């Protein structure tokens, strides 16, 4: 009577909340996404809204693309400031493009460029975050 060795199931390692093991984001990619600015601007002092909106774009670029170095294109900055310091747009469509840093002594190997995607007046209905392929650019 031969006994099989006992089989054990290994327990999953405990990972603290917010510290998930993500794959390294070494590849470049392009994502179109809509940022709902209004939910970040609620309760914000009027004279601080547009500067704060640029910080929101940087924060979301860091969140979505996983890069520390995030840059805002001039057209996106103009779109944020288009209604003045108090009247930021409610929603804004942004193209986030992760690129490789060409500078050899750069602190981070990848950076993200956030650029403005122009839409018709009520063009936000039914839009989702989508990955843009290279042939669409």
C-alpha positions in Angstrom: 0.0 0.0 0.0 1.8 3.1 -1.3 1.0 6.4 0.3 1.0 9.6 -1.8 2.8 12.5 -0.3 0.3 15.0 1.1 -0.5 18.0 -1.1 -0.7 21.4 0.4 -2.1 24.5 -1.0 0.1 27.5 -0.4 -1.7 30.5 1.2 -1.6 33.7 -0.8 0.9 36.2 0.5 -0.6 39.2 2.4 -0.4 42.4 0.4 -1.3 45.6 2.3 -4.2 47.6 0.8 -3.0 50.0 -1.9 0.3 48.1 -2.3 -0.8 45.7 -5.1 1.9 44.0 -7.1 1.6 45.7 -10.5 3.5 44.7 -13.5 6.3 47.1 -14.4 5.1 49.6 -16.9 8.0 49.8 -19.2 6.2 50.0 -22.5 4.9 53.1 -24.1 1.1 53.5 -24.6 -1.6 56.1 -25.4 -4.9 56.4 -23.6 -7.8 58.7 -24.2 -9.8 59.4 -21.1 -12.3 61.9 -19.7 -11.6 63.8 -16.5 -14.6 64.9 -14.5 -13.2 68.2 -13.2 -16.3 69.2 -11.4 -16.0 66.6 -8.7 -12.5 67.9 -7.8 -13.5 71.6 -8.0 -16.4 71.3 -5.5 -15.7 73.5 -2.5 -12.5 74.8 -4.0 -11.7 78.5 -3.5 -12.6 80.4 -6.7 -9.1 81.9 -7.2 -7.5 78.5 -6.9 -9.6 76.5 -9.3 -7.6 76.6 -12.6 -4.2 76.0 -10.9 -5.7 73.1 -8.9 -7.2 71.7 -12.2 -3.7 71.4 -13.7 -2.6 69.5 -10.5 -5.6 67.2 -10.9 -4.5 66.4 -14.5 -1.0 65.5 -13.3 -2.4 63.4 -10.4 -4.7 61.4 -12.8 -1.8 61.0 -15.3 0.3 59.5 -12.4 -2.6 57.3 -11.4 -3.5 56.0 -14.9 -0.1 55.7 -16.5 2.1 55.0 -13.4 4.7 57.7 -14.1 6.1 60.2 -11.7 7.1 62.7 -14.4 3.9 64.1 -15.9 3.8 67.0 -18.4 0.9 69.1 -19.6 0.8 70.3 -23.2 0.2 74.0 -23.9 -3.2 73.4 -25.6 -4.5 71.5 -22.6 -3.4 74.3 -20.2 -5.2 76.8 -22.4 -8.3 74.7 -22.4 -8.3 74.5 -18.6 -7.8 78.3 -18.3 -10.2 79.1 -21.2 -13.0 80.3 -18.8 -10.6 82.1 -16.5 -9.3 81.2 -13.1 -12.8 80.5 -11.6 -14.6 78.8 -14.4 -12.9 75.5 -15.2 -14.6 73.2 -17.7 -16.8 70.6 -16.0 -15.3 67.7 -18.0 -12.2 67.6 -20.2 -11.1 64.9 -22.6 -7.4 64.1 -22.3 -4.9 62.0 -24.3 -2.3 60.5 -22.0 0.8 59.4 -23.8 3.5 57.5 -22.0 6.9 58.0 -23.6 10.5 56.9 -23.0 12.8 59.5 -21.6 15.7 60.1 -24.1 17.8 62.0 -21.6 20.3 59.6 -20.2 20.7 61.3 -16.8 16.9 61.6 -16.3 15.5 60.8 -12.9 12.7 58.6 -14.3 12.9 56.4 -17.4 9.3 57.2 -18.5 7.2 60.3 -18.6 3.6 61.1 -19.6 2.4 63.9 -21.8 -1.2 65.0 -21.3 -2.7 66.7 -24.4 -6.1 68.1 -25.1 -8.7 66.2 -27.3 -11.2 68.5 -28.8 -14.9 67.4 -28.8 -18.2 68.8 -30.0 -20.1 70.9 -27.4 -22.1 67.9 -25.9 -19.6 65.2 -27.0 -19.1 63.5 -23.7 -22.1 61.2 -23.9 -21.1 57.6 -24.2 -17.4 58.1 -24.1 -15.2 55.6 -22.3 -11.5 55.4 -21.6 -9.9 53.8 -24.6 -6.4 52.7 -25.6 -5.4 54.4 -28.9 -3.5 52.3 -31.3 -0.5 53.7 -33.2 -2.3 53.8 -36.6 -5.1 56.1 -35.3 -2.7 58.9 -34.2 
